[in-house]
């Protein structure tokens, strides 16, 4: 039988993991992107090339959007598009940490239909298909049922806690945590290990596309910072921040944000 889109993403992510782990992050060649856009390594570029060749050969009618490939507006004419971050958490990769991920997703008319987040050094493969549930290494996962902000565990960076981001400049008392990869943060909320994640800066689609579906299929909610739906394959591939939490906590969190 033909390979499904989700099966294709899983096998491609595993191939990417084999390639990426051949490199040592601290010794890999690296460059700084123009416009203060962060670092990129030879591993990022190698994984990008592998995934582009593998995925577009299997689905030549799909568009392509990747952090490490120059954008082509042709993707806007395609019904379906791959949205790829070859290595999400490049700084973590460079430091020799294990908390970087391959993030692979397919969007159809703005919505994610298949998604994989793979952390090869942690042997953690998150996957989801629209209407099929969310899984970690083949086992179904569900988001937290936490409903109160008091005592809730949240993944976010320090700028998210600046008082001007919150109504009345009052920051809720939550248990603060951090992981460098946005795709991993979303997946950890889907797994139920943390109650919520938050990023209030404009977010690139390739960082969040896969995690957004995994989160949704695990029973949680993911919106932009204003509560709007996350849509993908936009002409400018960014969304207005991300608020992600279990269904019982999302409103409590988003309603406290200053708009």
ZISULWO-V844532 format. One record per residue. N is the residue number from 1. OMEGA is omega as a letter, one per 30 degrees, with the letter a starting at -180 (NA if undefined). Layout:
n=N omega=OMEGA
n=N omega=OMEGA
This chain:
n=1 omega=l
n=2 omega=l
n=3 omega=l
n=4 omega=l
n=5 omega=a
n=6 omega=l
n=7 omega=l
n=8 omega=a
n=9 omega=a
n=10 omega=a
n=11 omega=l
n=12 omega=l
n=13 omega=l
n=14 omega=l
n=15 omega=l
n=16 omega=l
n=17 omega=l
n=18 omega=a
n=19 omega=a
n=20 omega=a
n=21 omega=l
n=22 omega=a
n=23 omega=l
n=24 omega=a
n=25 omega=a
n=26 omega=a
n=27 omega=l
n=28 omega=l
n=29 omega=a
n=30 omega=l
n=31 omega=l
n=32 omega=a
n=33 omega=l
n=34 omega=l
n=35 omega=l
n=36 omega=a
n=37 omega=l
n=38 omega=a
n=39 omega=l
n=40 omega=a
n=41 omega=l
n=42 omega=l
n=43 omega=l
n=44 omega=a
n=45 omega=l
n=46 omega=l
n=47 omega=l
n=48 omega=a
n=49 omega=l
n=50 omega=a
n=51 omega=l
n=52 omega=a
n=53 omega=a
n=54 omega=a
n=55 omega=a
n=56 omega=l
n=57 omega=a
n=58 omega=a
n=59 omega=a
n=60 omega=l
n=61 omega=l
n=62 omega=l
n=63 omega=a
n=64 omega=l
n=65 omega=a
n=66 omega=l
n=67 omega=a
n=68 omega=l
n=69 omega=l
n=70 omega=a
n=71 omega=l
n=72 omega=a
n=73 omega=l
n=74 omega=a
n=75 omega=a
n=76 omega=l
n=77 omega=a
n=78 omega=l
n=79 omega=a
n=80 omega=a
n=81 omega=l
n=82 omega=l
n=83 omega=a
n=84 omega=l
n=85 omega=a
n=86 omega=l
n=87 omega=l
n=88 omega=a
n=89 omega=a
n=90 omega=l
n=91 omega=l
n=92 omega=l
n=93 omega=a
n=94 omega=a
n=95 omega=a
n=96 omega=l
n=97 omega=l
n=98 omega=a
n=99 omega=l
n=100 omega=a
n=101 omega=l
n=102 omega=a
n=103 omega=a
n=104 omega=l
n=105 omega=l
n=106 omega=l
n=107 omega=l
n=108 omega=a
n=109 omega=l
n=110 omega=a
n=111 omega=l
n=112 omega=a
n=113 omega=l
n=114 omega=a
n=115 omega=l
n=116 omega=l
n=117 omega=a
n=118 omega=l
n=119 omega=a
n=120 omega=a
n=121 omega=l
n=122 omega=a
n=123 omega=l
n=124 omega=l
n=125 omega=l
n=126 omega=a
n=127 omega=l
n=128 omega=l
n=129 omega=a
n=130 omega=a
n=131 omega=a
n=132 omega=a
n=133 omega=a
n=134 omega=a
n=135 omega=l
n=136 omega=a
n=137 omega=l
n=138 omega=a
n=139 omega=a
n=140 omega=l
n=141 omega=l
n=142 omega=l
n=143 omega=l
n=144 omega=l
n=145 omega=l
n=146 omega=a
n=147 omega=a
n=148 omega=l
n=149 omega=a
n=150 omega=a
n=151 omega=l
n=152 omega=l
n=153 omega=a
n=154 omega=l
n=155 omega=a
n=156 omega=l
n=157 omega=a
n=158 omega=a
n=159 omega=l
n=160 omega=a
n=161 omega=l
n=162 omega=a
n=163 omega=a
n=164 omega=l
n=165 omega=a
n=166 omega=l
n=167 omega=a
n=168 omega=a
n=169 omega=l
n=170 omega=a
n=171 omega=l
n=172 omega=l
n=173 omega=l
n=174 omega=l
n=175 omega=a
n=176 omega=l
n=177 omega=l
n=178 omega=l
n=179 omega=a
n=180 omega=a
n=181 omega=l
n=182 omega=l
n=183 omega=l
n=184 omega=l
n=185 omega=l
n=186 omega=a
n=187 omega=l
n=188 omega=l
n=189 omega=l
n=190 omega=a
n=191 omega=a
n=192 omega=l
n=193 omega=l
n=194 omega=a
n=195 omega=a
n=196 omega=l
n=197 omega=a
n=198 omega=l
n=199 omega=a
n=200 omega=l
n=201 omega=l
n=202 omega=a
n=203 omega=l
n=204 omega=a
n=205 omega=a
n=206 omega=l
n=207 omega=a
n=208 omega=a
n=209 omega=a
n=210 omega=a
n=211 omega=a
n=212 omega=l
n=213 omega=l
n=214 omega=l
n=215 omega=a
n=216 omega=a
n=217 omega=l
n=218 omega=l
n=219 omega=l
n=220 omega=l
n=221 omega=l
n=222 omega=l
n=223 omega=l
n=224 omega=a
n=225 omega=l
n=226 omega=a
n=227 omega=l
n=228 omega=l
n=229 omega=l
n=230 omega=l
n=231 omega=a
n=232 omega=a
n=233 omega=l
n=234 omega=l
n=235 omega=l
n=236 omega=a
n=237 omega=l
n=238 omega=l
n=239 omega=a
n=240 omega=a
n=241 omega=a
n=242 omega=l
n=243 omega=a
n=244 omega=l
n=245 omega=l
n=246 omega=a
n=247 omega=a
n=248 omega=a
n=249 omega=a
n=250 omega=a
n=251 omega=l
n=252 omega=a
n=253 omega=a
n=254 omega=a
n=255 omega=l
n=256 omega=a
n=257 omega=l
n=258 omega=l
n=259 omega=NA
